[in-house]
Amino acid sequence: MFSKDQIAGTLVNYYITCKREAWLYAHHIYPDQEDENMALGRVMAEIKEQNLQDFAFANLKFDKLSKERGHYLVTEYKKSLKNPEAGKMQLLFYLYLLKIGLRLKDVKGRLISGKSVFLVDASEENLNMIKEILIDIEKLVNMPTAPKFEYKKICDNCAYRNYCM
Ligand code: SF4
């Protein structure tokens, strides 16, 4: 039985992008490691390693945490943002964990991809939204089979396409 505590940021990102992808990932069916995007992602991860903050807490694996005037700022870097909404929800998930788990009072998030910068704040409305999403993810992952494949444009660049198409 999969529980909400096992949810990590990548799963939130996948859930917003494609529910089938989220189910496959949560069931340890991993995408094609030779996929161009996956390979590029690994290289990016190595480059930014020196900036990583290691938190021995829950499923927090964001790129950077800094203390700004009056608040903490979580920064997440993406090599590309095929789905900005998914990136924002992943970041919101980290803010949620920091607020609920570490009880940090004022936390903001910043998502950077190339020249694009998206700000995410931990408002009550946003926190309630991510709470609902986590409940839905738990339900999805506990389904015995993956949701059916339905073609969408993003499938063409998805590392899981060999499983689906
Ligand atoms: S190929 Fe399409 S349906 Fe399959 S996991 Fe990727 S995005 Fe989802």
Backbone and ligand atoms as CSV (ligand in chain L), in Angstrom:
chain,resi,resn,atom,element,x,y,z
A,1,MET,N,N,0.847,-1.204,0.000
A,1,MET,CA,C,0.000,0.000,0.000
A,1,MET,C,C,0.884,1.256,0.000
A,2,PHE,N,N,0.703,2.073,-0.982
A,2,PHE,CA,C,1.497,3.298,-1.126
A,2,PHE,C,C,0.849,4.404,-0.287
A,3,SER,N,N,1.668,5.122,0.500
A,3,SER,CA,C,1.064,6.190,1.304
A,3,SER,C,C,1.618,7.559,0.885
A,4,LYS,N,N,0.922,8.589,1.296
A,4,LYS,CA,C,1.297,9.966,0.948
A,4,LYS,C,C,2.743,10.290,1.346
A,5,ASP,N,N,3.223,9.650,2.442
A,5,ASP,CA,C,4.575,9.943,2.927
A,5,ASP,C,C,5.659,9.518,1.943
A,6,GLN,N,N,5.304,8.635,1.017
A,6,GLN,CA,C,6.299,8.151,0.054
A,6,GLN,C,C,6.383,9.033,-1.195
A,7,ILE,N,N,5.534,10.037,-1.245
A,7,ILE,CA,C,5.503,10.883,-2.442
A,7,ILE,C,C,6.739,11.789,-2.478
A,8,ALA,N,N,7.401,11.825,-3.633
A,8,ALA,CA,C,8.551,12.719,-3.826
A,8,ALA,C,C,8.204,13.727,-4.927
A,9,GLY,N,N,9.055,14.760,-5.027
A,9,GLY,CA,C,8.775,15.847,-5.965
A,9,GLY,C,C,8.597,15.394,-7.403
A,10,THR,N,N,9.418,14.456,-7.841
A,10,THR,CA,C,9.323,13.974,-9.224
A,10,THR,C,C,7.951,13.372,-9.497
A,11,LEU,N,N,7.440,12.663,-8.510
A,11,LEU,CA,C,6.125,12.035,-8.696
A,11,LEU,C,C,5.034,13.094,-8.841
A,12,VAL,N,N,5.141,14.158,-8.065
A,12,VAL,CA,C,4.166,15.257,-8.185
A,12,VAL,C,C,4.249,15.845,-9.597
A,13,ASN,N,N,5.464,16.062,-10.055
A,13,ASN,CA,C,5.689,16.615,-11.391
A,13,ASN,C,C,5.064,15.698,-12.456
A,14,TYR,N,N,5.324,14.418,-12.346
A,14,TYR,CA,C,4.781,13.468,-13.332
A,14,TYR,C,C,3.254,13.429,-13.261
A,15,TYR,N,N,2.727,13.487,-12.067
A,15,TYR,CA,C,1.267,13.406,-11.901
A,15,TYR,C,C,0.572,14.546,-12.645
A,16,ILE,N,N,1.151,15.741,-12.539
A,16,ILE,CA,C,0.538,16.894,-13.215
A,16,ILE,C,C,0.696,16.760,-14.732
A,17,THR,N,N,1.806,16.176,-15.156
A,17,THR,CA,C,2.080,16.044,-16.590
A,17,THR,C,C,1.259,14.917,-17.205
A,18,CYS,N,N,1.288,13.761,-16.568
A,18,CYS,CA,C,0.580,12.587,-17.130
A,18,CYS,C,C,0.369,11.558,-16.024
A,19,LYS,N,N,-0.872,11.184,-15.792
A,19,LYS,CA,C,-1.180,10.271,-14.681
A,19,LYS,C,C,-0.603,8.870,-14.954
A,20,ARG,N,N,-0.566,8.485,-16.206
A,20,ARG,CA,C,0.011,7.174,-16.542
A,20,ARG,C,C,1.511,7.155,-16.219
A,21,GLU,N,N,2.180,8.229,-16.558
A,21,GLU,CA,C,3.609,8.359,-16.268
A,21,GLU,C,C,3.847,8.265,-14.753
A,22,ALA,N,N,3.013,8.955,-13.985
A,22,ALA,CA,C,3.153,8.935,-12.522
A,22,ALA,C,C,2.977,7.516,-11.985
A,23,TRP,N,N,1.990,6.809,-12.500
A,23,TRP,CA,C,1.735,5.442,-12.019
A,23,TRP,C,C,2.932,4.545,-12.327
A,24,LEU,N,N,3.433,4.624,-13.572
A,24,LEU,CA,C,4.571,3.780,-13.976
A,24,LEU,C,C,5.787,4.062,-13.097
A,25,TYR,N,N,6.058,5.337,-12.887
A,25,TYR,CA,C,7.225,5.738,-12.093
A,25,TYR,C,C,7.086,5.237,-10.651
A,26,ALA,N,N,5.913,5.425,-10.073
A,26,ALA,CA,C,5.699,5.010,-8.680
A,26,ALA,C,C,5.799,3.491,-8.528
A,27,HIS,N,N,5.548,2.768,-9.634
A,27,HIS,CA,C,5.646,1.303,-9.587
A,27,HIS,C,C,7.018,0.819,-10.061
A,28,HIS,N,N,7.992,1.711,-9.982
A,28,HIS,CA,C,9.390,1.385,-10.309
A,28,HIS,C,C,9.582,0.890,-11.737
A,29,ILE,N,N,8.749,1.363,-12.611
A,29,ILE,CA,C,8.960,1.101,-14.035
A,29,ILE,C,C,9.589,2.387,-14.560
A,30,TYR,N,N,10.886,2.343,-14.794
A,30,TYR,CA,C,11.605,3.579,-15.087
A,30,TYR,C,C,11.750,3.802,-16.590
A,31,PRO,N,N,11.847,5.078,-16.976
A,31,PRO,CA,C,11.918,5.377,-18.408
A,31,PRO,C,C,13.237,4.973,-19.035
A,32,ASP,N,N,13.248,5.030,-20.339
A,32,ASP,CA,C,14.414,4.697,-21.133
A,32,ASP,C,C,15.595,5.597,-20.729
A,33,GLN,N,N,16.619,5.012,-20.104
A,33,GLN,CA,C,17.742,5.814,-19.593
A,33,GLN,C,C,18.593,6.405,-20.716
A,34,GLU,N,N,18.445,5.860,-21.907
A,34,GLU,CA,C,19.218,6.381,-23.037
A,34,GLU,C,C,18.499,7.534,-23.722
A,35,ASP,N,N,17.281,7.799,-23.274
A,35,ASP,CA,C,16.528,8.898,-23.871
A,35,ASP,C,C,17.340,10.197,-23.750
A,36,GLU,N,N,17.312,10.972,-24.833
A,36,GLU,CA,C,18.120,12.195,-24.895
A,36,GLU,C,C,17.836,13.142,-23.711
A,37,ASN,N,N,16.558,13.332,-23.383
A,37,ASN,CA,C,16.195,14.251,-22.300
A,37,ASN,C,C,16.678,13.740,-20.943
A,38,MET,N,N,16.581,12.415,-20.756
A,38,MET,CA,C,17.035,11.833,-19.491
A,38,MET,C,C,18.540,12.025,-19.348
A,39,ALA,N,N,19.278,11.789,-20.439
A,39,ALA,CA,C,20.736,11.916,-20.406
A,39,ALA,C,C,21.124,13.364,-20.092
A,40,LEU,N,N,20.443,14.309,-20.712
A,40,LEU,CA,C,20.729,15.717,-20.482
A,40,LEU,C,C,20.423,16.097,-19.026
A,41,GLY,N,N,19.344,15.562,-18.513
A,41,GLY,CA,C,18.946,15.821,-17.128
A,41,GLY,C,C,20.020,15.359,-16.152
A,42,ARG,N,N,20.626,14.200,-16.466
A,42,ARG,CA,C,21.671,13.672,-15.573
A,42,ARG,C,C,22.892,14.584,-15.581
A,43,VAL,N,N,23.246,15.071,-16.765
A,43,VAL,CA,C,24.399,15.968,-16.876
A,43,VAL,C,C,24.130,17.247,-16.089
A,44,MET,N,N,22.920,17.787,-16.219
A,44,MET,CA,C,22.543,19.009,-15.490
A,44,MET,C,C,22.651,18.774,-13.986
A,45,ALA,N,N,22.192,17.614,-13.552
A,45,ALA,CA,C,22.197,17.297,-12.117
A,45,ALA,C,C,23.625,17.310,-11.591
A,46,GLU,N,N,24.572,16.810,-12.396
A,46,GLU,CA,C,25.972,16.784,-11.955
A,46,GLU,C,C,26.536,18.200,-11.868
A,47,ILE,N,N,26.203,19.032,-12.834
A,47,ILE,CA,C,26.738,20.397,-12.874
A,47,ILE,C,C,26.311,21.187,-11.639
A,48,LYS,N,N,25.047,21.046,-11.256
A,48,LYS,CA,C,24.575,21.887,-10.161
A,48,LYS,C,C,24.812,21.256,-8.781
A,49,GLU,N,N,25.501,20.113,-8.783
A,49,GLU,CA,C,25.713,19.371,-7.537
A,49,GLU,C,C,26.246,20.251,-6.405
A,50,GLN,N,N,27.193,21.159,-6.732
A,50,GLN,CA,C,27.814,21.975,-5.686
A,50,GLN,C,C,26.824,22.888,-4.975
A,51,ASN,N,N,25.693,23.131,-5.620
A,51,ASN,CA,C,24.710,24.016,-4.994
A,51,ASN,C,C,23.632,23.258,-4.217
A,52,LEU,N,N,23.693,21.965,-4.322
A,52,LEU,CA,C,22.597,21.209,-3.706
A,52,LEU,C,C,22.615,21.314,-2.182
A,53,GLN,N,N,21.441,21.367,-1.630
A,53,GLN,CA,C,21.302,21.357,-0.171
A,53,GLN,C,C,20.773,19.983,0.192
A,54,ASP,N,N,21.474,19.313,1.074
A,54,ASP,CA,C,21.003,17.988,1.455
A,54,ASP,C,C,20.175,18.059,2.718
A,55,PHE,N,N,18.968,17.636,2.618
A,55,PHE,CA,C,18.096,17.644,3.786
A,55,PHE,C,C,17.729,16.214,4.145
A,56,ALA,N,N,18.071,15.823,5.357
A,56,ALA,CA,C,17.700,14.482,5.791
A,56,ALA,C,C,16.288,14.536,6.326
A,57,PHE,N,N,15.380,15.027,5.497
A,57,PHE,CA,C,14.001,15.151,5.959
A,57,PHE,C,C,13.044,14.815,4.826
A,58,ALA,N,N,12.181,13.852,5.100
A,58,ALA,CA,C,11.119,13.469,4.161
A,58,ALA,C,C,11.651,13.368,2.723
A,59,ASN,N,N,10.878,13.881,1.806
A,59,ASN,CA,C,11.238,13.716,0.395
A,59,ASN,C,C,11.684,15.027,-0.226
A,60,LEU,N,N,12.435,15.787,0.546
A,60,LEU,CA,C,12.896,17.079,0.048
A,60,LEU,C,C,14.173,16.934,-0.759
A,61,LYS,N,N,14.092,17.246,-2.020
A,61,LYS,CA,C,15.303,17.174,-2.845
A,61,LYS,C,C,15.334,18.351,-3.789
A,62,PHE,N,N,15.179,19.526,-3.239
A,62,PHE,CA,C,15.196,20.683,-4.116
A,62,PHE,C,C,16.643,21.126,-4.343
A,63,ASP,N,N,16.830,22.086,-5.256
A,63,ASP,CA,C,18.178,22.445,-5.654
A,63,ASP,C,C,18.870,23.402,-4.693
A,64,LYS,N,N,18.129,24.349,-4.150
A,64,LYS,CA,C,18.790,25.361,-3.327
A,64,LYS,C,C,17.820,25.965,-2.309
A,65,LEU,N,N,18.340,26.212,-1.120
A,65,LEU,CA,C,17.541,26.907,-0.111
A,65,LEU,C,C,18.360,28.075,0.406
A,66,SER,N,N,17.824,29.268,0.327
A,66,SER,CA,C,18.579,30.413,0.833
A,66,SER,C,C,17.714,31.207,1.804
A,67,LYS,N,N,18.381,31.962,2.642
A,67,LYS,CA,C,17.643,32.781,3.595
A,67,LYS,C,C,17.640,34.211,3.075
A,68,GLU,N,N,16.473,34.672,2.728
A,68,GLU,CA,C,16.355,36.035,2.216
A,68,GLU,C,C,15.882,36.928,3.365
A,69,ARG,N,N,15.707,38.202,3.068
A,69,ARG,CA,C,15.216,39.091,4.121
A,69,ARG,C,C,13.800,38.702,4.534
A,70,GLY,N,N,13.675,38.150,5.681
A,70,GLY,CA,C,12.342,37.855,6.205
A,70,GLY,C,C,11.708,36.558,5.757
A,71,HIS,N,N,12.334,35.837,4.836
A,71,HIS,CA,C,11.749,34.552,4.422
A,71,HIS,C,C,12.813,33.613,3.861
A,72,TYR,N,N,12.443,32.349,3.739
A,72,TYR,CA,C,13.313,31.372,3.086
A,72,TYR,C,C,12.903,31.288,1.620
A,73,LEU,N,N,13.875,31.045,0.765
A,73,LEU,CA,C,13.582,30.938,-0.662
A,73,LEU,C,C,14.123,29.612,-1.198
A,74,VAL,N,N,13.210,28.815,-1.732
A,74,VAL,CA,C,13.591,27.552,-2.356
A,74,VAL,C,C,13.723,27.802,-3.853
A,75,THR,N,N,14.862,27.423,-4.419
A,75,THR,CA,C,15.047,27.606,-5.857
A,75,THR,C,C,15.200,26.249,-6.528
A,76,GLU,N,N,14.486,26.090,-7.605
A,76,GLU,CA,C,14.527,24.841,-8.371
A,76,GLU,C,C,14.890,25.193,-9.811
A,77,TYR,N,N,15.877,24.489,-10.358
A,77,TYR,CA,C,16.304,24.747,-11.733
A,77,TYR,C,C,15.815,23.610,-12.628
A,78,LYS,N,N,15.315,23.980,-13.805
A,78,LYS,CA,C,14.910,22.956,-14.781
A,78,LYS,C,C,15.605,23.236,-16.097
A,79,LYS,N,N,16.120,22.179,-16.716
A,79,LYS,CA,C,16.812,22.394,-17.997
A,79,LYS,C,C,15.818,22.847,-19.058
A,80,SER,N,N,14.608,22.313,-18.986
A,80,SER,CA,C,13.559,22.784,-19.891
A,80,SER,C,C,12.240,22.638,-19.147
A,81,LEU,N,N,11.272,23.394,-19.565
A,81,LEU,CA,C,9.980,23.338,-18.881
A,81,LEU,C,C,8.904,23.020,-19.902
A,82,LYS,N,N,8.722,21.733,-20.196
A,82,LYS,CA,C,7.686,21.407,-21.164
A,82,LYS,C,C,6.318,21.633,-20.529
A,83,ASN,N,N,6.281,21.585,-19.202
A,83,ASN,CA,C,5.019,21.820,-18.516
A,83,ASN,C,C,5.279,22.681,-17.266
A,84,PRO,N,N,5.226,24.003,-17.393
A,84,PRO,CA,C,5.520,24.876,-16.237
A,84,PRO,C,C,4.635,24.573,-15.034
A,85,GLU,N,N,3.394,24.168,-15.291
A,85,GLU,CA,C,2.472,23.876,-14.188
A,85,GLU,C,C,3.013,22.730,-13.330
A,86,ALA,N,N,3.573,21.717,-13.991
A,86,ALA,CA,C,4.129,20.564,-13.273
A,86,ALA,C,C,5.319,21.011,-12.421
A,87,GLY,N,N,6.167,21.872,-12.975
A,87,GLY,CA,C,7.315,22.381,-12.229
A,87,GLY,C,C,6.868,23.189,-11.026
A,88,LYS,N,N,5.815,23.974,-11.217
A,88,LYS,CA,C,5.327,24.817,-10.111
A,88,LYS,C,C,4.728,23.953,-8.995
A,89,MET,N,N,4.011,22.902,-9.386
A,89,MET,CA,C,3.402,22.036,-8.363
A,89,MET,C,C,4.473,21.251,-7.603
A,90,GLN,N,N,5.539,20.869,-8.307
A,90,GLN,CA,C,6.651,20.188,-7.636
A,90,GLN,C,C,7.261,21.113,-6.576
A,91,LEU,N,N,7.438,22.357,-6.953
A,91,LEU,CA,C,7.992,23.346,-6.031
A,91,LEU,C,C,7.037,23.595,-4.858
A,92,LEU,N,N,5.767,23.688,-5.173
A,92,LEU,CA,C,4.772,23.899,-4.118
A,92,LEU,C,C,4.781,22.737,-3.120
A,93,PHE,N,N,5.018,21.539,-3.631
A,93,PHE,CA,C,5.124,20.360,-2.766
A,93,PHE,C,C,6.275,20.539,-1.764
A,94,TYR,N,N,7.419,21.067,-2.231
A,94,TYR,CA,C,8.546,21.305,-1.328
A,94,TYR,C,C,8.191,22.376,-0.286
A,95,LEU,N,N,7.511,23.419,-0.733
A,95,LEU,CA,C,7.116,24.474,0.210
A,95,LEU,C,C,6.189,23.888,1.272
A,96,TYR,N,N,5.283,23.033,0.815
A,96,TYR,CA,C,4.325,22.388,1.720
A,96,TYR,C,C,5.082,21.577,2.790
A,97,LEU,N,N,6.072,20.792,2.356
A,97,LEU,CA,C,6.833,19.983,3.314
A,97,LEU,C,C,7.603,20.870,4.300
A,98,LEU,N,N,8.161,21.946,3.798
A,98,LEU,CA,C,8.917,22.844,4.676
A,98,LEU,C,C,8.002,23.521,5.695
A,99,LYS,N,N,6.817,23.894,5.237
A,99,LYS,CA,C,5.879,24.576,6.148
A,99,LYS,C,C,5.307,23.612,7.173
A,100,ILE,N,N,4.861,22.451,6.671
A,100,ILE,CA,C,4.192,21.498,7.560
A,100,ILE,C,C,5.198,20.715,8.403
A,101,GLY,N,N,6.257,20.238,7.747
A,101,GLY,CA,C,7.202,19.371,8.448
A,101,GLY,C,C,8.193,20.136,9.299
A,102,LEU,N,N,8.800,21.164,8.726
A,102,LEU,CA,C,9.825,21.901,9.469
A,102,LEU,C,C,9.271,23.159,10.127
A,103,ARG,N,N,8.017,23.412,9.865
A,103,ARG,CA,C,7.310,24.555,10.460
A,103,ARG,C,C,7.990,25.894,10.166
A,104,LEU,N,N,8.581,26.009,8.998
A,104,LEU,CA,C,9.132,27.308,8.615
A,104,LEU,C,C,7.965,28.246,8.365
A,105,LYS,N,N,8.094,29.463,8.865
A,105,LYS,CA,C,6.940,30.368,8.801
A,105,LYS,C,C,6.712,30.911,7.404
A,106,ASP,N,N,7.717,31.541,6.863
A,106,ASP,CA,C,7.534,32.221,5.583
A,106,ASP,C,C,8.475,31.621,4.539
A,107,VAL,N,N,7.900,30.888,3.600
A,107,VAL,CA,C,8.702,30.235,2.567
A,107,VAL,C,C,8.153,30.601,1.202
A,108,LYS,N,N,9.045,30.929,0.290
A,108,LYS,CA,C,8.633,31.213,-1.083
A,108,LYS,C,C,9.437,30.321,-2.011
A,109,GLY,N,N,8.940,30.167,-3.234
A,109,GLY,CA,C,9.623,29.312,-4.192
A,109,GLY,C,C,9.904,30.043,-5.492
A,110,ARG,N,N,11.007,29.645,-6.132
A,110,ARG,CA,C,11.376,30.264,-7.404
A,110,ARG,C,C,11.831,29.148,-8.338
A,111,LEU,N,N,11.208,29.120,-9.498
A,111,LEU,CA,C,11.517,28.089,-10.492
A,111,LEU,C,C,12.185,28.782,-11.671
A,112,ILE,N,N,13.398,28.298,-12.015
A,112,ILE,CA,C,14.147,28.955,-13.087
A,112,ILE,C,C,14.425,27.973,-14.206
A,113,SER,N,N,14.087,28.376,-15.413
A,113,SER,CA,C,14.408,27.564,-16.584
A,113,SER,C,C,14.821,28.528,-17.688
A,114,GLY,N,N,16.101,28.520,-18.021
A,114,GLY,CA,C,16.602,29.476,-19.003
A,114,GLY,C,C,16.332,30.886,-18.523
A,115,LYS,N,N,15.630,31.653,-19.357
A,115,LYS,CA,C,15.345,33.033,-18.960
A,115,LYS,C,C,13.994,33.162,-18.254
A,116,SER,N,N,13.289,32.060,-18.125
A,116,SER,CA,C,11.974,32.110,-17.468
A,116,SER,C,C,12.116,31.909,-15.959
A,117,VAL,N,N,11.415,32.742,-15.230
A,117,VAL,CA,C,11.407,32.618,-13.769
A,117,VAL,C,C,9.950,32.615,-13.304
A,118,PHE,N,N,9.582,31.621,-12.523
A,118,PHE,CA,C,8.219,31.533,-11.995
A,118,PHE,C,C,8.296,31.583,-10.473
A,119,LEU,N,N,7.437,32.388,-9.890
A,119,LEU,CA,C,7.411,32.470,-8.424
A,119,LEU,C,C,6.209,31.688,-7.903
A,120,VAL,N,N,6.434,30.989,-6.820
A,120,VAL,CA,C,5.353,30.202,-6.215
A,120,VAL,C,C,5.296,30.575,-4.741
A,121,ASP,N,N,4.115,30.867,-4.243
A,121,ASP,CA,C,4.081,31.175,-2.813
A,121,ASP,C,C,3.198,30.199,-2.061
A,122,ALA,N,N,3.538,30.064,-0.787
A,122,ALA,CA,C,2.862,29.067,0.040
A,122,ALA,C,C,1.626,29.681,0.683
A,123,SER,N,N,0.741,30.223,-0.137
A,123,SER,CA,C,-0.505,30.788,0.395
A,123,SER,C,C,-1.385,29.644,0.890
A,124,GLU,N,N,-2.368,29.988,1.688
A,124,GLU,CA,C,-3.259,28.956,2.215
A,124,GLU,C,C,-3.962,28.217,1.072
A,125,GLU,N,N,-4.361,29.004,0.066
A,125,GLU,CA,C,-5.051,28.422,-1.087
A,125,GLU,C,C,-4.157,27.406,-1.807
A,126,ASN,N,N,-2.892,27.790,-2.025
A,126,ASN,CA,C,-1.950,26.891,-2.697
A,126,ASN,C,C,-1.665,25.643,-1.864
A,127,LEU,N,N,-1.538,25.834,-0.555
A,127,LEU,CA,C,-1.257,24.685,0.307
A,127,LEU,C,C,-2.428,23.708,0.313
A,128,ASN,N,N,-3.655,24.255,0.288
A,128,ASN,CA,C,-4.826,23.372,0.226
A,128,ASN,C,C,-4.861,22.628,-1.097
A,129,MET,N,N,-4.457,23.320,-2.162
A,129,MET,CA,C,-4.461,22.684,-3.471
A,129,MET,C,C,-3.481,21.510,-3.508
A,130,ILE,N,N,-2.272,21.721,-2.987
A,130,ILE,CA,C,-1.278,20.641,-3.043
A,130,ILE,C,C,-1.705,19.484,-2.118
A,131,LYS,N,N,-2.379,19.830,-1.050
A,131,LYS,CA,C,-2.879,18.784,-0.133
A,131,LYS,C,C,-3.843,17.853,-0.875
A,132,GLU,N,N,-4.741,18.456,-1.650
A,132,GLU,CA,C,-5.696,17.678,-2.448
A,132,GLU,C,C,-4.971,16.827,-3.491
A,133,ILE,N,N,-3.954,17.423,-4.111
A,133,ILE,CA,C,-3.195,16.695,-5.136
A,133,ILE,C,C,-2.508,15.473,-4.524
A,134,LEU,N,N,-1.979,15.630,-3.316
A,134,LEU,CA,C,-1.294,14.500,-2.665
A,134,LEU,C,C,-2.272,13.360,-2.366
A,135,ILE,N,N,-3.480,13.730,-1.980
A,135,ILE,CA,C,-4.507,12.699,-1.733
A,135,ILE,C,C,-4.820,11.967,-3.041
A,136,ASP,N,N,-4.938,12.728,-4.137
A,136,ASP,CA,C,-5.247,12.128,-5.441
A,136,ASP,C,C,-4.108,11.236,-5.937
A,137,ILE,N,N,-2.867,11.668,-5.671
A,137,ILE,CA,C,-1.716,10.851,-6.096
A,137,ILE,C,C,-1.737,9.507,-5.363
A,138,GLU,N,N,-2.028,9.563,-4.081
A,138,GLU,CA,C,-2.070,8.329,-3.294
A,138,GLU,C,C,-3.124,7.367,-3.881
A,139,LYS,N,N,-4.272,7.919,-4.235
A,139,LYS,CA,C,-5.341,7.074,-4.820
A,139,LYS,C,C,-4.882,6.489,-6.150
A,140,LEU,N,N,-4.272,7.331,-6.978
A,140,LEU,CA,C,-3.834,6.881,-8.303
A,140,LEU,C,C,-2.823,5.747,-8.195
A,141,VAL,N,N,-1.818,5.946,-7.338
A,141,VAL,CA,C,-0.743,4.957,-7.255
A,141,VAL,C,C,-1.254,3.632,-6.682
A,142,ASN,N,N,-2.280,3.691,-5.860
A,142,ASN,CA,C,-2.820,2.457,-5.289
A,142,ASN,C,C,-3.776,1.739,-6.235
A,143,MET,N,N,-3.999,2.281,-7.413
A,143,MET,CA,C,-4.802,1.565,-8.412
A,143,MET,C,C,-4.001,0.351,-8.896
A,144,PRO,N,N,-4.668,-0.798,-9.136
A,144,PRO,CA,C,-3.911,-2.001,-9.507
A,144,PRO,C,C,-3.232,-1.910,-10.871
A,145,THR,N,N,-3.771,-1.114,-11.763
A,145,THR,CA,C,-3.141,-0.988,-13.091
A,145,THR,C,C,-3.004,0.488,-13.464
A,146,ALA,N,N,-2.124,0.748,-14.406
A,146,ALA,CA,C,-1.897,2.133,-14.842
A,146,ALA,C,C,-3.101,2.641,-15.629
A,147,PRO,N,N,-3.366,3.946,-15.554
A,147,PRO,CA,C,-4.431,4.503,-16.407
A,147,PRO,C,C,-4.115,4.195,-17.866
A,148,LYS,N,N,-5.159,4.061,-18.678
A,148,LYS,CA,C,-4.961,3.701,-20.086
A,148,LYS,C,C,-4.163,4.755,-20.835
A,149,PHE,N,N,-3.428,4.301,-21.827
A,149,PHE,CA,C,-2.663,5.228,-22.663
A,149,PHE,C,C,-3.604,6.045,-23.538
A,150,GLU,N,N,-3.414,7.337,-23.493
A,150,GLU,CA,C,-4.146,8.229,-24.397
A,150,GLU,C,C,-3.131,9.178,-24.990
A,151,TYR,N,N,-3.056,9.198,-26.272
A,151,TYR,CA,C,-2.028,10.005,-26.920
A,151,TYR,C,C,-2.238,11.508,-26.688
A,152,LYS,N,N,-1.177,12.205,-26.352
A,152,LYS,CA,C,-1.171,13.664,-26.297
A,152,LYS,C,C,0.158,14.137,-26.883
A,153,LYS,N,N,0.250,15.402,-27.175
A,153,LYS,CA,C,1.446,15.907,-27.861
A,153,LYS,C,C,2.746,15.598,-27.101
A,154,ILE,N,N,2.677,15.717,-25.770
A,154,ILE,CA,C,3.900,15.515,-24.979
A,154,ILE,C,C,4.426,14.078,-25.084
A,155,CYS,N,N,3.575,13.136,-25.522
A,155,CYS,CA,C,4.014,11.735,-25.632
A,155,CYS,C,C,5.212,11.612,-26.568
A,156,ASP,N,N,5.277,12.455,-27.586
A,156,ASP,CA,C,6.353,12.347,-28.578
A,156,ASP,C,C,7.734,12.533,-27.962
A,157,ASN,N,N,7.818,13.320,-26.880
A,157,ASN,CA,C,9.118,13.562,-26.243
A,157,ASN,C,C,9.229,12.893,-24.879
A,158,CYS,N,N,8.326,12.014,-24.566
A,158,CYS,CA,C,8.315,11.392,-23.239
A,158,CYS,C,C,9.247,10.179,-23.225
A,159,ALA,N,N,10.056,10.065,-22.161
A,159,ALA,CA,C,10.993,8.951,-22.060
A,159,ALA,C,C,10.265,7.614,-21.890
A,160,TYR,N,N,8.990,7.658,-21.559
A,160,TYR,CA,C,8.199,6.428,-21.392
A,160,TYR,C,C,7.523,5.986,-22.681
A,161,ARG,N,N,7.760,6.701,-23.776
A,161,ARG,CA,C,6.952,6.436,-24.968
A,161,ARG,C,C,7.048,4.985,-25.436
A,162,ASN,N,N,8.193,4.328,-25.136
A,162,ASN,CA,C,8.320,2.921,-25.554
A,162,ASN,C,C,7.323,2.015,-24.833
A,163,TYR,N,N,6.876,2.453,-23.648
A,163,TYR,CA,C,5.895,1.655,-22.904
A,163,TYR,C,C,4.485,1.876,-23.427
A,164,CYS,N,N,4.315,2.997,-24.096
A,164,CYS,CA,C,2.945,3.411,-24.405
A,164,CYS,C,C,2.602,3.345,-25.888
A,165,MET,N,N,3.560,3.681,-26.748
A,165,MET,CA,C,3.214,3.819,-28.169
A,165,MET,C,C,3.813,2.675,-28.992
L,1,SF4,S1,S,4.075,8.404,-23.525
L,1,SF4,FE1,FE,2.348,9.762,-23.104
L,1,SF4,S2,S,0.838,8.506,-22.000
L,1,SF4,FE2,FE,2.823,7.447,-21.942
L,1,SF4,S3,S,3.717,8.082,-20.021
L,1,SF4,FE3,FE,4.498,9.449,-21.602
L,1,SF4,S4,S,3.131,11.215,-21.604
L,1,SF4,FE4,FE,2.113,9.573,-20.513
